[in-house]
Amino acid sequence: MNSEISLTKKLRVKNELGLHTRPATVIVKFLQQVKSDVFFTYKKETVDAKSILNLLMLAAQKNAEISIFVRGLDAKETLDGLVEVFENKFGEL
């Protein structure tokens, strides 16, 4: 029997331009493949990370620390994937 789990982690935005349209698109495309609910919190603002507009509203710059909250049956895999997306600077140089 699968049980829903909740995980949290802080990740740092490492790319030069911060969380702008291209990185937000990479995050949302990744999250379209998962079942878990995912929320990002930055500067007391919490948003559903599956929405590009929500991510852009955070206006997270380079070196911003974002708290990630994941809840669902595939929470660990989802969080591991997000760590990889952030570490790879959203595919930017």
C-alpha positions in Angstrom: 0.0 0.0 0.0 1.4 3.3 -1.1 1.2 6.2 1.4 1.4 9.9 0.7 4.4 11.6 2.1 5.4 15.2 2.6 9.0 16.5 2.1 10.6 19.9 2.4 14.0 21.2 1.3 15.7 24.6 0.6 17.2 25.0 -2.8 19.3 28.0 -4.1 18.7 29.6 -7.5 22.2 29.3 -9.1 21.7 30.7 -12.7 22.7 34.3 -13.5 19.2 35.7 -14.3 17.2 34.1 -11.5 13.8 32.5 -11.8 12.7 34.1 -15.0 10.5 32.7 -17.8 12.9 30.0 -19.2 13.7 28.4 -15.8 10.0 28.6 -14.8 9.1 26.8 -18.0 11.7 24.0 -17.2 10.3 23.6 -13.7 6.6 23.5 -14.9 7.4 21.0 -17.7 9.1 18.7 -15.2 6.2 19.0 -12.7 3.7 18.1 -15.4 5.1 14.6 -15.2 4.5 14.1 -11.4 1.5 13.4 -9.3 2.6 15.3 -6.2 1.5 18.8 -5.1 4.5 21.1 -5.1 4.8 24.5 -3.5 7.6 27.0 -3.5 8.0 29.6 -0.7 10.2 32.7 -1.1 10.1 35.8 1.0 6.9 34.7 2.8 5.1 34.1 -0.5 4.0 30.6 -1.2 2.8 29.5 -4.6 1.8 26.4 -6.5 4.9 25.5 -8.5 3.0 24.0 -11.3 2.1 27.4 -12.6 4.6 29.5 -14.6 2.8 32.8 -13.6 3.0 31.8 -9.9 6.8 31.1 -10.2 7.4 34.4 -12.0 5.5 36.2 -9.2 8.2 35.1 -6.7 10.7 37.2 -8.6 13.6 35.1 -7.2 17.0 36.4 -8.2 20.3 34.6 -8.4 21.3 33.1 -5.0 17.7 33.3 -3.7 16.9 30.4 -1.3 13.5 28.8 -2.1 11.8 26.4 0.3 10.3 23.5 -1.6 7.3 21.6 -0.2 6.3 18.4 -1.9 3.3 16.2 -0.9 2.2 13.0 -2.7 2.8 9.4 -3.6 5.9 10.3 -5.7 7.2 13.1 -3.4 10.7 11.7 -3.1 11.2 11.3 -6.8 9.7 14.7 -7.4 12.0 16.4 -4.9 15.0 14.5 -6.3 14.1 15.7 -9.8 13.7 19.3 -8.6 17.1 19.2 -6.9 18.6 18.1 -10.2 16.8 20.8 -12.2 18.1 23.5 -9.7 21.7 22.1 -9.7 21.8 22.1 -13.5 20.8 25.8 -13.4 17.6 25.0 -15.3 19.6 24.0 -18.4 21.2 27.5 -18.7 25.0 28.1 -18.8 
